[in-house]
Amino acid sequence: MRAVVQRVDRAKVMVDGKIIGKIQKGLLVFLGVVDGDTEIDLEYMVEKIIGLRIFADDAEKMNFSVVDINGEILVVSQFTLCADCRKGKRPSFDKAALPKTANDLYEKFIIMCRKRSIHVEIGIFKAHMLVDLVNNGPVTILLDSRKAF
């Protein structure tokens, strides 16, 4: 499972000109499910993301998590994070999980975050979405449950 996590002051996702999900201060999480991902990958990503200490304390040091600041999370499914661009110029998506599996893990990710009393907004799985955000910092973190990077 792969994620791009951005610290944002605000973010929203739109489908067909309608706002589907919108948050204020918190995390924008682009989530990609890789073929072979399991509940272990899911649990790792949830714990890592909600525990990331990327919000500043009074000394401007990154010491607080999204939970600590009572922030929000916007989760957007993004299978393109599973792209392999090592060969040629056209990305290969062979390593992306099948849609049913990916959607199941995406939905479980959302449920697990919400169970931790985090306000979570979402995009629409497999929809063409427009994402609008204000990245604070900018702070952008890449995560991979298999620790490939």
C-alpha positions as CSV (number, residue, x, y, z in Angstrom):
1,M,0.0,0.0,0.0
2,R,1.3,3.4,-0.9
3,A,0.3,6.9,0.3
4,V,1.2,10.5,-0.4
5,V,0.4,12.4,2.7
6,Q,0.2,16.2,2.6
7,R,-0.1,18.6,5.5
8,V,-2.9,21.0,4.5
9,D,-4.6,24.1,5.8
10,R,-7.6,23.0,3.7
11,A,-8.4,20.6,0.9
12,K,-11.5,19.5,-1.1
13,V,-12.3,17.0,-3.8
14,M,-14.9,17.5,-6.5
15,V,-16.7,15.2,-8.9
16,D,-18.7,16.6,-11.7
17,G,-18.4,20.1,-10.3
18,K,-19.8,19.1,-6.8
19,I,-17.7,19.1,-3.7
20,I,-17.7,15.5,-2.4
21,G,-15.3,15.9,0.5
22,K,-13.8,18.9,2.2
23,I,-11.6,19.5,5.2
24,Q,-9.8,22.2,7.1
25,K,-6.5,21.8,8.9
26,G,-5.2,18.2,8.6
27,L,-4.0,15.6,6.2
28,L,-4.8,15.0,2.5
29,V,-4.0,11.3,1.9
30,F,-3.8,9.9,-1.6
31,L,-4.0,6.1,-1.1
32,G,-3.0,3.4,-3.6
33,V,-3.6,-0.3,-3.0
34,V,-1.0,-2.7,-4.4
35,D,-1.7,-6.2,-5.5
36,G,-1.1,-8.5,-2.6
37,D,-1.8,-5.9,0.1
38,T,-3.4,-7.4,3.2
39,E,-4.9,-6.2,6.5
40,I,-1.3,-6.0,7.8
41,D,-0.5,-3.4,5.2
42,L,-3.7,-1.6,6.0
43,E,-3.0,-1.5,9.8
44,Y,0.5,-0.3,9.2
45,M,-0.7,2.6,7.0
46,V,-3.4,3.7,9.3
47,E,-1.1,3.7,12.4
48,K,1.7,5.4,10.5
49,I,-0.5,8.1,9.0
50,I,-2.5,9.1,12.0
51,G,0.7,9.0,14.1
52,L,2.9,11.1,11.8
53,R,4.3,13.9,13.8
54,I,4.3,16.6,11.1
55,F,2.4,19.4,12.8
56,A,4.4,22.1,14.6
57,D,4.4,22.7,18.3
58,D,5.0,26.1,19.9
59,A,8.7,25.9,19.1
60,E,7.9,25.3,15.4
61,K,9.2,21.7,15.7
62,M,7.2,18.9,14.1
63,N,6.0,17.2,17.2
64,F,2.2,16.8,16.8
65,S,0.1,14.3,14.8
66,V,-3.3,14.9,13.2
67,V,-4.8,13.4,16.3
68,D,-2.9,15.8,18.6
69,I,-4.2,18.9,16.8
70,N,-7.7,17.5,16.4
71,G,-7.2,17.8,12.6
72,E,-9.2,16.2,9.8
73,I,-8.3,13.7,7.0
74,L,-9.3,13.8,3.4
75,V,-8.7,10.3,1.8
76,V,-8.6,10.1,-2.0
77,S,-8.1,6.7,-3.7
78,Q,-5.3,6.9,-6.3
79,F,-4.3,3.7,-8.1
80,T,-1.6,5.7,-10.1
81,L,0.6,5.5,-6.9
82,C,1.1,1.9,-7.9
83,A,2.6,2.8,-11.3
84,D,5.9,1.3,-12.4
85,C,7.8,3.8,-14.6
86,R,11.1,2.0,-14.7
87,K,10.7,0.7,-18.2
88,G,9.7,3.0,-21.1
89,K,7.7,6.2,-20.8
90,R,4.2,4.8,-20.2
91,P,3.5,3.8,-16.6
92,S,2.5,0.2,-16.0
93,F,-0.3,-0.3,-13.5
94,D,0.1,-4.1,-13.4
95,K,1.0,-3.9,-9.7
96,A,-2.2,-2.1,-8.7
97,A,-4.7,-4.3,-6.9
98,L,-7.9,-5.3,-8.7
99,P,-10.7,-2.7,-8.1
100,K,-12.8,-4.8,-5.7
101,T,-9.8,-5.5,-3.5
102,A,-8.6,-2.0,-3.7
103,N,-12.0,-0.5,-2.8
104,D,-12.4,-2.9,0.1
105,L,-9.1,-1.9,1.6
106,Y,-9.7,1.8,0.9
107,E,-13.1,1.6,2.7
108,K,-11.5,-0.2,5.6
109,F,-8.8,2.4,5.8
110,I,-11.5,5.1,6.2
111,I,-13.4,3.1,8.8
112,M,-10.3,2.5,10.9
113,C,-9.5,6.2,10.9
114,R,-13.0,7.1,11.9
115,K,-12.9,4.6,14.7
116,R,-10.1,6.7,16.2
117,S,-12.5,9.7,16.4
118,I,-10.9,11.5,13.4
119,H,-13.2,13.4,11.1
120,V,-12.6,11.8,7.7
121,E,-13.9,13.0,4.3
122,I,-13.5,11.0,1.2
123,G,-13.4,11.1,-2.6
124,I,-15.3,8.6,-4.8
125,F,-13.5,5.4,-5.7
126,K,-12.7,5.1,-9.5
127,A,-14.2,8.6,-10.2
128,H,-12.5,11.3,-12.1
129,M,-11.8,13.8,-9.3
130,L,-10.5,17.4,-9.1
131,V,-8.5,17.9,-5.9
132,D,-7.9,21.4,-4.6
133,L,-5.6,22.0,-1.6
134,V,-3.4,24.4,0.3
135,N,-0.3,22.5,1.3
136,N,1.2,23.9,4.5
137,G,5.0,24.0,4.5
138,P,4.9,22.4,2.0
139,V,5.0,19.1,3.8
140,T,4.6,16.0,1.7
141,I,5.5,12.5,2.9
142,L,5.7,9.3,0.8
143,L,4.8,6.1,2.6
144,D,4.9,2.4,1.5
145,S,3.7,-0.4,3.7
146,R,6.4,-2.7,2.3
147,K,9.0,0.0,3.2
148,A,10.3,0.2,-0.4
149,F,11.2,3.8,0.3
